[in-house]
């Protein structure tokens, strides 16, 4: 393991075109789960100039049954999509919540997929697909997340909060950030470079406007980063290309699931490749990634390791995971094999077991679709995989 190194992670704002797509997809997941807790949803979204397109497969009581839409369902879907875009703040000529063209191409779930996933007779509910899923935790931050990603998210969250509160009047929804940290003895000690590119109002493309924007963004960076961590001025990049007026779906097409590293651990951990947004919790791409984070976070919170990576794997239609792998990266106080043996005694890692333990069959997903699915504060039904309520059981089982 290297002790001294530089590492970088990026984040994108709620107004980034891919994140607009993620939020729309998860707003549909929430809509359907609010109608039917056993709904099946795989909703993909495309956004571009004045256009939003939905595609995918669904099954939902009271909304879409036997190949037919319920009265008013199509109108409610469109209203949900437009309200999601409105809440982000898009009222631009190139992308406006009220006037963009909308296409709904959702259709019924494949019967061949349903037969593998649904419980029947003595068969338990199977995984919605094959695949590998990873969870990760590290003691670098209070939220047990990689510090590079943690601060990248926090910078953009602050920009969005100021924009929504109208603290500043020159920010538009689209933005990206990137934070490079220096690590000494595996501990982050300072930032060596910070990048922020943010869409802005017209009239800022001059020396005065660029200086105003830079001063504001540097102030946000200084507030977010720990004291003394700001890099020297030449390594602070604010809109390095210059003008950034055309942004969001008007500047670049957006697709659901194209920011999976931003959604997870900023590159500090492996990723199985599956996206989360737009999928109901029978899809283990989503639910097994959540339970993997839950296990890894509780292991670190219990003091059993300073870093932990967990992998699960599944086969479509099969309930039990094919494998469980734990790696504490040389920081553990207990052998990984012992942890691997104990975890299945504390949790049921079938799709149904995961959904039941974490309470995932609820409309809780829109909030996950920007600024990361992990490292968030559990509150009520939201972000249950961030709870650390397994700590005492782990300590007792591994004592």
Secondary structure, 3 states (H helix, E strand, C coil): CCCCEEEEEEEECCCCHHHHHHHHHHHHHHHHHHHCCCCEEEEEEEEECCEEEEEEEEEECCCEECCEECCCHHHHHHHHHHHHHHHHCCEECCEECCCCEEEEEEEECCHHHHHHHCCECCECCCECCCEEEEEEEECCCCCCCCHHHHHHHHHHHHHHHHHHCCCCCCEEEEEEEEEEEEEECCEEEEEEEEEEEEEECCCCCCHHHHHHHHHHHHHHHHHHCCCCCCCCHHHEEECCCCCCCCCHHHHCCEECCCCHHHHCCCCCCCCCCCCCCCECCCCHHHHHHHHHHHHHHHHHHCCCCCEEEEEEEECECCCCCCEEEEECCCCCCCCHHHHHHHHHHHCCCCHHHHHHHHCCCCCCCHHHHCCCCCCCCCECCECHHHCCCCHHHHHHHCC
